[in-house]
Amino acid sequence: MRSPLPLHTRPVLIAGGGIGGLALALTLHQIGVPCRVFEAVSRIGPLGVGINVQPNAVRELFDLGFDEAALDAIGVPTREWALVGRNGSEIYAEPRGRQAGYRWPQYSVHRGQLQMMLLRAVQQRLGEAAVLTGHRVTGYRQAADGVTALVETRAGERLEFDGALLVAADGLHSAVRAQMHPQQPPIHWGGALLWRGVTPGVPVRSGASFVGLGTARHRVVTYPISRPDPATGLATINWIAEITVDHREGWTRGDWNRRVAVEDIVGHFEGWDYGWIDVPAMLRGAAEIFEYPMIDRDPVPTWVDGRVALLGDAAHVMYPTGSNGATQAIVDARVLGACLVGRGLGPQALQAYDARLCAPVSALVLRNRGAGPFGLLNLVDERCGGVFDDIDTVIPPAEREAFMAAYKKAAGLAIEALNAAPATIAAGARVSAA
């Protein structure tokens, strides 16, 4: 049965209560649009590991009313990004955040703590009923004047909810995306296997450095996601250990996220002790370790079907090589909000959103599949097999700088352009009720 409410008073329905969905809910509240979030899990908790929130997304969080104190409570302002070869010698390093000249910091945070910060804000600003847990959006049905979300509860009850628009922020296995693109290729795995964990440790280099160590096919990434404890000097160090294996038979291990013993992985990194970092000891110091295949999906030609749009991983799940998955989800939410302000609560706004983001972000998905900023390690491998005494003789400084500048431009992180850009959503902007 169709809703008797006028279109402009019907809520925007959001599938998924992750970072993208919650950022969209806060954006819609800011611009005067009612919304409701449907989350499949029965209770949202602070799950996950470390992520980086880039300056373009931190800018948007500030515009949503968060400040540095809120972000300092869940993470660390990142000061440096560095690549180090298997021999322990530096390949490339650059300042990050405000140290690099951005008007906004970059943050290394625990993903779950960021999600909980957003959830608390949604519940405070929109009310507890704004997020309906234990409800999974399984599909949609459209009419000329609205959209119906098909929802299944954890108890198996099937419900329908009417809205003005439906935005799917329901992740890698999005049911909405599957309906929108029923012929989409399967999940893509290129052979990279990740192990992730957190370990108490002393932060290296700047004390707030993101460090990639190793080669293109065999590396460790590490960065702190908390400040050092005053008593012990130890921070929470987030790490990712990665190898590339034969993937011709596809993913055969069953679970996409399973716990493993350190003995299963530490042998891949024996001898990786450089004094300033002892990788085997770091791996052994983790309370638990989880294994993931590094996966993405081939881009689709559009994120929009009438009054339905994709956002975040549902639109563009990507390899984490650029540290911009959560960042892009936040940016998606803000750009969609801006399009609603400019075009009204209808399909035209979704088309504008699609036109602005789908093509460039799809290109970023493929760039990250090709190693993203870690592509410098590929060049080192190709030119010297990863062994060098002077990196300048392998990749001249100007070439390294140009490589990173091209990536930052593609990811929306070019410093001058970002600093000069106007706010995505002007202060006080609202969607017209007309």
Summary of the structure (lengths in Angstrom):
residues: 434
radius of gyration: 21.9
end to end distance: 23.9
largest distance: 72.6
contacts: 1484
relative contact order: 0.16
helix: 36%
strand: 27%
